[in-house]
């Protein structure tokens, strides 16, 4: 029996909010503790984000699948639509709205925790072909990782694997791996180390959608039956499985 949509949407809202709180809050702390060393700031920010993401997947995965990301949800819907697995179109719309609202709430929460204005739009411009290419690479890799794990029956290692990938992608992509339209929107609401100027959001989101298309295309070539496992992303969202993992 699939878990009720309202519970899954609450999990997606809360999980995305806490993810953005971790991204923004660790960025503020990093800038405070290491004001003259940008490399150390990025290290502190990436490590905190990777660990927080893994923990959040463990908490919310059994409820909603812990997508926290519209491109993951869109891939889940697209890949599973023929085999009847994954999200429905109605689910996809609800997940996307919950994720975007959660991301904005998470940025506001982080601002308030550090005694900053609740909403302060970022002035950090992030634009340029090299940054957009970085987002394509980061997003395509994320989609490949998540659905390859599901297809091969290894969804249980997703918390560690996804956290590790995002932590690493902070360093090997030019954009520091946002790889998430909801998080990108949320980070526009904070003028801190992790922020992105509102005018730069559209370019990042377009690049992430292109990364989604590239990732799904590679999945179709590498794992033609990947859609059969769409219901296992990231963790099976099923009451019976949640109660008895041996199922």
JOLIN-V509310 format. One record per backbone hydrogen bond with DSSP energy under -0.5 kcal/mol. NH is the residue of the N-H (numbers start at 1). CO is the residue of the C=O. E is the energy in kcal/mol with one decimal. If there is no record, write none. Layout:
nh={NH:NH}
co={CO:CO}
e={E:E}
This chain:
nh={3:7:8:9:10:11:12:13:14:15:16:17:18:19:20:21:22:23:24:25:26:27:28:29:30:31:32:33:34:37:41:42:43:44:45:46:47:48:49:50:51:52:53:54:55:56:57:58:59:60:61:63:64:65:65:66:73:74:75:76:77:78:79:80:81:81:84:85:92:93:94:95:96:97:98:99:100:101:102:103:104:105:106:107:108:109:110:111:112:113:114:115:116:120:122:125:132:133:134:135:136:137:138:139:140:141:142:143:144:145:146:147:148:149:150:151:152:153:154:157:158:161:162:163:163:164:165:166:167:168:169:170:171:172:173:176:184:185:186:187:188:188:189:190:192:195:196:197:198:200:201:201:202:204:205:206:207:208:209:210:211:212:213:214:215:216:217:218:219:220:221:222:223:226:228:229:230:232:233:234:237:238:239:242:243:244:247}
co={237:4:4:5:6:7:8:9:10:11:12:13:14:15:16:17:18:19:20:21:22:23:24:25:26:27:28:29:30:34:37:38:39:40:41:42:43:44:45:46:47:48:49:50:51:52:53:54:55:56:57:60:60:60:61:60:69:70:71:72:73:74:75:76:77:78:80:80:88:89:90:91:92:93:94:95:96:97:98:99:100:101:102:103:104:105:106:107:108:109:110:112:111:189:188:123:128:129:130:131:132:133:134:135:136:137:138:139:140:141:142:143:144:145:146:147:148:150:149:154:155:157:158:158:159:160:161:162:163:164:165:166:168:168:169:173:180:181:182:183:184:185:186:187:190:192:187:124:122:197:197:198:198:200:201:202:203:204:205:206:207:208:209:210:211:212:213:214:215:216:217:218:219:223:225:226:227:229:230:232:231:236:1:238:239:240:244}
e={-0.8:-0.6:-1.9:-2.9:-1.9:-2.0:-2.4:-2.7:-2.8:-2.8:-2.1:-2.2:-2.5:-2.1:-2.4:-2.3:-2.2:-2.4:-3.0:-2.7:-2.1:-1.3:-2.4:-2.4:-2.4:-2.2:-1.8:-2.7:-2.5:-1.5:-2.0:-2.4:-2.0:-2.6:-2.5:-2.8:-2.4:-2.0:-2.0:-2.5:-2.3:-2.4:-2.7:-2.0:-2.2:-2.5:-2.2:-1.7:-1.9:-2.8:-2.2:-1.3:-2.3:-0.7:-1.5:-0.7:-2.1:-2.6:-2.2:-2.3:-2.3:-2.8:-2.9:-1.5:-0.9:-0.5:-1.1:-1.7:-2.5:-2.0:-2.1:-3.3:-2.5:-2.1:-2.5:-2.7:-2.4:-2.5:-2.3:-2.3:-2.0:-2.3:-2.5:-1.9:-2.1:-2.5:-2.3:-2.3:-2.4:-2.4:-1.4:-1.7:-3.0:-1.6:-1.9:-1.0:-2.3:-2.4:-1.6:-1.8:-2.0:-2.4:-2.6:-2.5:-2.5:-2.3:-1.8:-2.3:-2.4:-2.5:-2.5:-2.2:-2.1:-2.2:-1.8:-2.6:-1.9:-1.4:-3.2:-1.9:-1.7:-2.7:-3.2:-0.5:-1.5:-2.4:-2.4:-2.5:-2.3:-2.4:-2.9:-1.3:-1.7:-1.7:-1.2:-1.0:-2.3:-2.2:-2.6:-2.4:-0.6:-1.2:-1.8:-0.9:-1.3:-1.9:-1.2:-3.0:-0.6:-2.3:-0.7:-1.0:-0.6:-1.5:-2.6:-2.6:-2.0:-2.3:-2.3:-2.2:-2.4:-2.1:-2.1:-2.6:-2.9:-2.7:-2.3:-2.4:-2.2:-2.5:-1.5:-2.8:-3.5:-2.3:-1.6:-1.6:-1.5:-2.3:-1.3:-0.5:-0.7:-1.4:-1.9:-2.7:-1.9:-2.2:-2.6}
